[in-house]
């Protein structure tokens, strides 16, 4: 379920482009607040990777 949610966020962030940084900040804060288990390194790395991907797409566009 989490993977699907992240994928949808990824799509939305590509569509929205500019505010995607803010969206990711809010979502990660919300998720980490709701589920402290998600504060593991793996999830953080995953978010970082998606974040880097979206920013690089922004720069190329």
Residue, then its C-alpha position, 0 to 999 in steps of 0.5 A: x500500500x505504501x509503495x502505491x501511495x509513494x508512486x501516486x505522489x511521484x506522479x502528482x509531483x511530476x504533474x504539479x512540478x514546482x510545489x512538489x518539494x513542499x508536498x513531499x515535506x508535508x507528506x513525509x512529516x505526516x507519514x513519520x508522525x503517523x507511523x514512527x516505524x517508517x522512520x527507518x533508513x530504508x524509507x528515508x532513502x526511498x523518499x530521498x531517491x524519489x525527491x532527487x528524481x523529481x527535482x532532476x525532472x524539474x530541472x530538465x523540463 
